[in-house]
């Protein structure tokens, strides 16, 4: 289990990956999930911290998968988690300006990028979901917009569009 390789072809996919492994708590949760399928409660017991934020970030970055555990008779099913990959292969090329934007987006505080997240969310809610349309409004590169969306818990990159996370076509 967990011997698959995550192939990263899109530079903005680095944002959630770097955020996941730039934090001791997220890394501990990921390491715990390399071993076996575990519920949120089991992970918290092992690592000694609340893990919901870590699980959300690891799921958004595609590093964790989940399934329902069959319960004992009379109990409710619980979601359990496991790491999806044990290796990463980076396969992309981009400008230095784009990679510097992505690194900056990754390591700025939430409050430092909040204005961009809010601006993009407002546009998406109003129907402006295309990268080109958002680029005109935000006045930043498409890679910058993709990076902000990948960093955000409320936005999702879908091809050449940005949607609210959880929306389906």
C-alpha angles and dihedrals in degrees: 000000000000097000096122124116121233109219113208112200097158118071093213089063085075091072098071091036093054091043091051094052097035089072126071092212095051090046092051090052092048092048090050090053093051089074105050148330109290138176122236089256092052092049092049090050090052101044098031098228140089107273107187095100091046092050092050092050093045091049092049090051090050094242098115132050129193140206137172118267115220107243131225113262112293095014131105121254115256129210114242129195139211135176112263098203141029096188138043127208115194113207113170145094126213141157122279087242091057095047090047090052091050093049091047091050090049097054104033117102119259090252091054093059098032094100091057093046091049093047093049092044091051091051093047092050089051090053101262099127103142120105092230093050092047091047091058093051100040093039092217133110121278089245090055090051092047090050093051090048092050090050093049123085091209100049131066131192112229109179107291093349138074119222136177109271111263095025117131128202 
